[in-house]
Amino acid sequence: MSQYPRLKALQQCRFLLRRRDQVALALLAALALLISLFEIATAGMTAVFAQVITDPQSGAKTLQKALFFLSFEDVVSPHRALFVAAVGIGSIYLIKNVLTGIELFARQKAIATISIATRERVLFSYANLDYGQYLTKNSSFYNAIVSGAGTACGALVPVFSILSEGLIAIGLCSFVFSLNPLVTGILFGLIGVFFFVFSKWVLPIFSRLGERLFELGFLSSQSLYEFFHAFKEVILLNKREVFIGFCQKYGTESENLGVLKNTAQELPRLVVECVFVGLFVGVILFSCAQEALPSTLMAALGGYFYAGFRLLPSINRISSQWAAFEGFLPMIDSTYREMQKNLHAESLQPCPELTLIHSLSLKNVSFQYLNTSREVLSDITLEIQKGEMLGIVGTTGSGKSTLIDLILGLLKPCSGEILLDGRFPVASSHWHRKIGYVPQALYLVDGTITANVAFGCGDQVDVARLHRVLAEAQLKDLVDSLPLKEETIVGERGIRLSGGERQRVAIARALYNNPEVLIFDEATSSLDSPTEARLMETICHVSSGKTVIMVAHRWTTLRECNRIVVMKKGKIEKIVSYEELVREQV
């Protein structure tokens, strides 16, 4: 953190806000200032009201001065002073509370809107993130940051509470100071000393607690994620106590730190209450020593009473909200850093005129992942003709899947280039629209077959197209046998489907957008031989007339390929036909 972490956090919050959010918050600040003026007016009217009760004649004169803007004569005569004072204080208090209610609603609405917008901006920044950069973190980290982005905007709640209550406190303190500068100055000086000590030595503790609580939140989220996503392995390996122990460990520490933080937040309230009781006692003793008139004393005490009644909770809220703001600092900082890092992230290039007419070519392509020193691919040169079926085979670690990610445009070469017809880059959303991709492990949402095939389409599903691709992927018989047909729930990660059925869903999803190019990345490697054979029949059927790139671990899968690229240690060892590959294997 910088030398002024709170100022830095406010600057970071400003970066996270859109222009219209800043305007909305400025209007809220103006409304808070107006409310503080009404608070001062209420305190003044309370002091006048107390004077009217003890000395109507003197109180009427004071009230007449307070209502100087009214031109009516004798509007506050002594016998009407109490009535006018009561109506005045009630009216001002009513208006103040109506404005306070409006300000509270507007503040919560604005902060909720800002929170949603910030989360959306963080998600969009990650959506534009380079895939290689994305692979440097695990999903728990991204979940924590996106969740924390919305939570970080919650820092605006204590900031505005401090601003609002601070304006009120300044106004009321100025009013009380005008009643008795000496006593008020001494006691407020004591409060100032306390808050100096509090901010110098106590608030940094809250900042450290916030950092640790943020870290514990991430660790707790990660342990829960691992527990539920590896549930079968946890049970079979009898590791329940280990994973539950992690959750309990992080949860217990988090709760203990929360107790410490919440207890410490109450310390300023206790000190401020003692100071204000001392203020009342001090005013009475000082007035008695000066032999002040009872009416004068009542007016002062009336003003002190309302100021104390309003200032005590105000100062308590300021101190507790300040401590709460300290707890938000790590979340603000992490959200800001991620937004800054991704602000200039390379996004996909728009190429609306992109088309594949002749070939896709890779020229002297090399690649290594971030934070590593080993090249995964080295000097790859390959040309894939439109309409051909190309096979890629090799042992584990030979670079097959990395090569596919480069062709997909998800990864960018460290050197060399990948172009369509020598013109268009593959790092383009227009290229992605022409691709149907079938991975080895398909992500299936816990929804219907329809939702998984028409992935991300929501309610905009083309039913005719859906039925066509289900038939092409040879899923029609399965779907027709189910009671709910294509509206059958597949379960989390497709747990209610067999391996072969999940891969057919993957093929149907790839076909749904009518792609020109089909890419199969070891789509049959986890299947048994009979299932693989049936699925290969499906693949050959749906691939007719399309450009196909098929990655396989078993060379027998590539029987229908025109050419087969043999990968070894990140390089192309050779390019052969299936018959040549078979002869070499014999």
PEUR-V760749 format. One record per residue. RES is the residue in one letter. PSI is psi in degrees with one decimal (999 if undefined). Layout:
res:RES psi:PSI
res:RES psi:PSI
This chain:
res:M psi:154.1
res:S psi:-179.7
res:Q psi:-28.8
res:Y psi:77.0
res:P psi:-32.3
res:R psi:-41.0
res:L psi:-40.1
res:K psi:-41.8
res:A psi:-39.3
res:L psi:-38.5
res:Q psi:-38.8
res:Q psi:-39.4
res:C psi:-40.6
res:R psi:-38.9
res:F psi:-37.1
res:L psi:-17.9
res:L psi:141.8
res:R psi:166.5
res:R psi:-45.3
res:R psi:-29.5
res:D psi:-40.7
res:Q psi:-39.5
res:V psi:-43.6
res:A psi:-41.7
res:L psi:-32.7
res:A psi:-40.0
res:L psi:-38.3
res:L psi:-38.6
res:A psi:-40.5
res:A psi:-40.0
res:L psi:-38.9
res:A psi:-37.9
res:L psi:-41.7
res:L psi:-41.0
res:I psi:-37.9
res:S psi:-35.3
res:L psi:-38.7
res:F psi:-33.1
res:E psi:-43.1
res:I psi:-42.7
res:A psi:-38.8
res:T psi:-42.5
res:A psi:-42.9
res:G psi:-43.1
res:M psi:-31.7
res:T psi:-41.4
res:A psi:-42.7
res:V psi:-40.3
res:F psi:-42.8
res:A psi:-35.9
res:Q psi:-37.7
res:V psi:-38.1
res:I psi:-42.5
res:T psi:-30.9
res:D psi:86.3
res:P psi:-38.0
res:Q psi:-51.9
res:S psi:-39.3
res:G psi:-36.6
res:A psi:-40.4
res:K psi:-43.5
res:T psi:-40.7
res:L psi:-38.2
res:Q psi:-40.1
res:K psi:-38.6
res:A psi:-30.1
res:L psi:40.5
res:F psi:-22.8
res:F psi:-11.2
res:L psi:133.1
res:S psi:-1.7
res:F psi:134.0
res:E psi:146.6
res:D psi:27.3
res:V psi:-23.9
res:V psi:58.2
res:S psi:157.6
res:P psi:-39.9
res:H psi:-12.3
res:R psi:-1.1
res:A psi:-42.8
res:L psi:-41.3
res:F psi:-48.0
res:V psi:-41.6
res:A psi:-41.6
res:A psi:-45.0
res:V psi:-40.7
res:G psi:-48.8
res:I psi:-35.2
res:G psi:-41.1
res:S psi:-46.3
res:I psi:-42.4
res:Y psi:-38.5
res:L psi:-47.4
res:I psi:-43.2
res:K psi:-45.1
res:N psi:-34.3
res:V psi:-46.0
res:L psi:-37.9
res:T psi:-41.8
res:G psi:-42.0
res:I psi:-42.7
res:E psi:-40.4
res:L psi:-45.9
res:F psi:-46.9
res:A psi:-37.6
res:R psi:-49.1
res:Q psi:-39.9
res:K psi:-44.4
res:A psi:-43.7
res:I psi:-37.8
res:A psi:-42.9
res:T psi:-43.4
res:I psi:-40.3
res:S psi:-46.4
res:I psi:-43.8
res:A psi:-38.0
res:T psi:-43.4
res:R psi:-41.3
res:E psi:-41.6
res:R psi:-39.2
res:V psi:-42.9
res:L psi:-42.5
res:F psi:-36.3
res:S psi:-36.6
res:Y psi:-33.1
res:A psi:-29.4
res:N psi:-0.2
res:L psi:139.5
res:D psi:135.1
res:Y psi:-35.6
res:G psi:-39.1
res:Q psi:-39.1
res:Y psi:-37.3
res:L psi:-9.2
res:T psi:-11.7
res:K psi:158.9
res:N psi:166.9
res:S psi:-29.2
res:S psi:-36.8
res:F psi:-46.9
res:Y psi:-39.0
res:N psi:-43.8
res:A psi:-40.5
res:I psi:-45.1
res:V psi:-43.7
res:S psi:-42.3
res:G psi:-26.3
res:A psi:-43.6
res:G psi:-39.7
res:T psi:-37.2
res:A psi:-35.4
res:C psi:-18.1
res:G psi:-14.9
res:A psi:-22.5
res:L psi:-23.9
res:V psi:-55.8
res:P psi:-33.7
res:V psi:-46.8
res:F psi:-29.7
res:S psi:-42.8
res:I psi:-43.0
res:L psi:-50.4
res:S psi:-52.0
res:E psi:-31.0
res:G psi:-42.5
res:L psi:-42.6
res:I psi:-44.7
res:A psi:-41.6
res:I psi:-45.1
res:G psi:-46.3
res:L psi:-36.9
res:C psi:-39.4
res:S psi:-40.1
res:F psi:-47.1
res:V psi:-38.7
res:F psi:-35.0
res:S psi:-24.7
res:L psi:-42.3
res:N psi:90.0
res:P psi:-38.3
res:L psi:-56.8
res:V psi:-43.7
res:T psi:-40.6
res:G psi:-40.6
res:I psi:-48.5
res:L psi:-39.2
res:F psi:-27.3
res:G psi:-38.5
res:L psi:-40.4
res:I psi:-41.0
res:G psi:-41.0
res:V psi:-43.7
res:F psi:-46.2
res:F psi:-28.2
res:F psi:-47.0
res:V psi:-41.1
res:F psi:-46.1
res:S psi:-29.1
res:K psi:-39.6
res:W psi:-25.5
res:V psi:-44.6
res:L psi:-38.8
res:P psi:-29.9
res:I psi:-41.8
res:F psi:-37.6
res:S psi:-44.1
res:R psi:-37.9
res:L psi:-41.4
res:G psi:-41.6
res:E psi:-44.4
res:R psi:-39.3
res:L psi:-38.1
res:F psi:-43.1
res:E psi:-41.5
res:L psi:-35.2
res:G psi:-41.7
res:F psi:-46.3
res:L psi:-39.4
res:S psi:-42.8
res:S psi:-42.3
res:Q psi:-42.3
res:S psi:-38.6
res:L psi:-41.7
res:Y psi:-46.6
res:E psi:-37.3
res:F psi:-48.1
res:F psi:-30.8
res:H psi:-15.0
res:A psi:32.7
res:F psi:-44.1
res:K psi:-45.7
res:E psi:-36.5
res:V psi:-43.2
res:I psi:-48.3
res:L psi:-35.4
res:L psi:3.4
res:N psi:49.5
res:K psi:23.5
res:R psi:-49.2
res:E psi:-34.7
res:V psi:-51.4
res:F psi:-40.2
res:I psi:-34.3
res:G psi:-40.7
res:F psi:-45.7
res:C psi:-43.6
res:Q psi:-40.0
res:K psi:-51.1
res:Y psi:-38.7
res:G psi:-42.0
res:T psi:-45.9
res:E psi:-40.0
res:S psi:-43.4
res:E psi:-42.1
res:N psi:-42.5
res:L psi:-35.8
res:G psi:-40.9
res:V psi:-45.7
res:L psi:-43.7
res:K psi:-45.9
res:N psi:-35.9
res:T psi:-44.2
res:A psi:-28.8
res:Q psi:-23.1
res:E psi:-12.6
res:L psi:-46.6
res:P psi:-37.0
res:R psi:-44.5
res:L psi:-41.5
res:V psi:-45.6
res:V psi:-39.6
res:E psi:-42.9
res:C psi:-40.2
res:V psi:-40.7
res:F psi:-33.5
res:V psi:-40.6
res:G psi:-34.8
res:L psi:-46.5
res:F psi:-47.4
res:V psi:-43.3
res:G psi:-41.7
res:V psi:-44.1
res:I psi:-46.0
res:L psi:-42.2
res:F psi:-41.5
res:S psi:-39.9
res:C psi:-39.8
res:A psi:-32.0
res:Q psi:-2.5
res:E psi:48.3
res:A psi:151.3
res:L psi:147.9
res:P psi:-38.6
res:S psi:-41.3
res:T psi:-42.0
res:L psi:-41.4
res:M psi:-39.3
res:A psi:-44.4
res:A psi:-45.9
res:L psi:-35.0
res:G psi:-45.2
res:G psi:-42.6
res:Y psi:-38.5
res:F psi:-50.1
res:Y psi:-41.7
res:A psi:-43.7
res:G psi:-41.2
res:F psi:-37.1
res:R psi:-33.0
res:L psi:-36.5
res:L psi:-56.8
res:P psi:-30.2
res:S psi:-49.9
res:I psi:-35.2
res:N psi:-43.1
res:R psi:-38.6
res:I psi:-46.9
res:S psi:-41.9
res:S psi:-37.4
res:Q psi:-31.9
res:W psi:-43.9
res:A psi:-38.6
res:A psi:-39.9
res:F psi:-38.5
res:E psi:-38.2
res:G psi:-21.9
res:F psi:-14.7
res:L psi:-45.4
res:P psi:-38.4
res:M psi:-39.6
res:I psi:-45.3
res:D psi:-44.5
res:S psi:-41.0
res:T psi:-43.9
res:Y psi:-46.0
res:R psi:-41.0
res:E psi:-40.0
res:M psi:-40.7
res:Q psi:-42.3
res:K psi:-36.4
res:N psi:-1.7
res:L psi:-40.4
res:H psi:25.0
res:A psi:142.2
res:E psi:123.4
res:S psi:172.7
res:L psi:141.8
res:Q psi:135.4
res:P psi:127.0
res:C psi:73.2
res:P psi:-24.7
res:E psi:4.2
res:L psi:135.4
res:T psi:153.5
res:L psi:106.9
res:I psi:-43.2
res:H psi:-61.8
res:S psi:164.1
res:L psi:126.5
res:S psi:139.2
res:L psi:126.9
res:K psi:113.8
res:N psi:47.7
res:V psi:128.0
res:S psi:153.3
res:F psi:141.8
res:Q psi:145.5
res:Y psi:155.1
res:L psi:149.2
res:N psi:18.8
res:T psi:160.7
res:S psi:-3.1
res:R psi:133.2
res:E psi:128.1
res:V psi:-37.5
res:L psi:143.6
res:S psi:118.4
res:D psi:55.4
res:I psi:123.0
res:T psi:122.8
res:L psi:142.1
res:E psi:126.5
res:I psi:119.1
res:Q psi:147.6
res:K psi:134.0
res:G psi:-9.6
res:E psi:161.1
res:M psi:110.6
res:L psi:131.2
res:G psi:146.1
res:I psi:124.2
res:V psi:154.6
res:G psi:165.9
res:T psi:168.6
res:T psi:132.0
res:G psi:6.0
res:S psi:-10.2
res:G psi:14.9
res:K psi:-53.2
res:S psi:-34.2
res:T psi:-40.1
res:L psi:-40.7
res:I psi:-42.7
res:D psi:-32.7
res:L psi:-43.5
res:I psi:-36.6
res:L psi:-17.5
res:G psi:10.7
res:L psi:-39.3
res:L psi:149.9
res:K psi:134.3
res:P psi:145.6
res:C psi:-28.2
res:S psi:160.2
res:G psi:-175.7
res:E psi:153.7
res:I psi:118.3
res:L psi:152.2
res:L psi:122.6
res:D psi:29.9
res:G psi:8.9
res:R psi:-47.5
res:F psi:136.6
res:P psi:151.9
res:V psi:-15.1
res:A psi:67.0
res:S psi:138.6
res:S psi:-26.6
res:H psi:-29.8
res:W psi:-40.9
res:H psi:-32.3
res:R psi:-17.4
res:K psi:-0.8
res:I psi:138.2
res:G psi:119.0
res:Y psi:127.9
res:V psi:104.7
res:P psi:171.8
res:Q psi:-42.6
res:A psi:99.7
res:L psi:139.1
res:Y psi:119.3
res:L psi:130.1
res:V psi:156.4
res:D psi:71.0
res:G psi:-155.9
res:T psi:168.8
res:I psi:-40.1
res:T psi:-47.6
res:A psi:-30.2
res:N psi:-30.9
res:V psi:-51.8
res:A psi:61.2
res:F psi:123.2
res:G psi:7.1
res:C psi:-13.3
res:G psi:-126.8
res:D psi:-6.2
res:Q psi:60.8
res:V psi:129.3
res:D psi:102.5
res:V psi:-41.4
res:A psi:-44.0
res:R psi:-39.7
res:L psi:-49.2
res:H psi:-35.8
res:R psi:-47.6
res:V psi:-28.4
res:L psi:-39.0
res:A psi:-42.5
res:E psi:-34.6
res:A psi:6.9
res:Q psi:43.9
res:L psi:-3.6
res:K psi:-43.8
res:D psi:-40.7
res:L psi:-48.5
res:V psi:-42.8
res:D psi:-24.1
res:S psi:-9.9
res:L psi:141.8
res:P psi:-39.4
res:L psi:10.5
res:K psi:-131.4
res:E psi:-5.7
res:E psi:11.5
res:T psi:134.7
res:I psi:131.2
res:V psi:-12.3
res:G psi:165.7
res:E psi:127.9
res:R psi:23.8
res:G psi:32.7
res:I psi:-22.8
res:R psi:1.0
res:L psi:155.9
res:S psi:170.5
res:G psi:-44.6
res:G psi:-37.9
res:E psi:-38.8
res:R psi:-41.2
res:Q psi:-31.9
res:R psi:-36.5
res:V psi:-39.6
res:A psi:-41.2
res:I psi:-43.1
res:A psi:-40.6
res:R psi:-42.8
res:A psi:-33.2
res:L psi:-17.6
res:Y psi:-37.6
res:N psi:15.8
res:N psi:63.0
res:P psi:157.7
res:E psi:-25.1
res:V psi:133.1
res:L psi:131.0
res:I psi:121.9
res:F psi:112.8
res:D psi:89.8
res:E psi:45.6
res:A psi:-14.6
res:T psi:7.0
res:S psi:-26.8
res:S psi:6.1
res:L psi:156.4
res:D psi:166.8
res:S psi:-46.7
res:P psi:-41.9
res:T psi:-41.2
res:E psi:-41.3
res:A psi:-43.1
res:R psi:-38.7
res:L psi:-34.5
res:M psi:-34.0
res:E psi:-42.1
res:T psi:-46.1
res:I psi:-44.6
res:C psi:-34.6
res:H psi:-46.8
res:V psi:-13.8
res:S psi:-3.5
res:S psi:125.1
res:G psi:4.8
res:K psi:159.0
res:T psi:129.4
res:V psi:132.7
res:I psi:120.6
res:M psi:117.5
res:V psi:135.7
res:A psi:150.6
res:H psi:-32.8
res:R psi:124.6
res:W psi:-20.7
res:T psi:-19.5
res:T psi:-18.7
res:L psi:27.2
res:R psi:-38.1
res:E psi:0.9
res:C psi:142.5
res:N psi:-42.2
res:R psi:154.2
res:I psi:124.7
res:V psi:122.7
res:V psi:118.4
res:M psi:144.0
res:K psi:120.1
res:K psi:44.9
res:G psi:8.7
res:K psi:159.6
res:I psi:112.9
res:E psi:-42.0
res:K psi:164.5
res:I psi:120.5
res:V psi:169.9
res:S psi:168.7
res:Y psi:-40.0
res:E psi:-41.3
res:E psi:-38.4
res:L psi:-40.0
res:V psi:-43.2
res:R psi:-37.5
res:E psi:-27.8
res:Q psi:-20.0
res:V psi:999
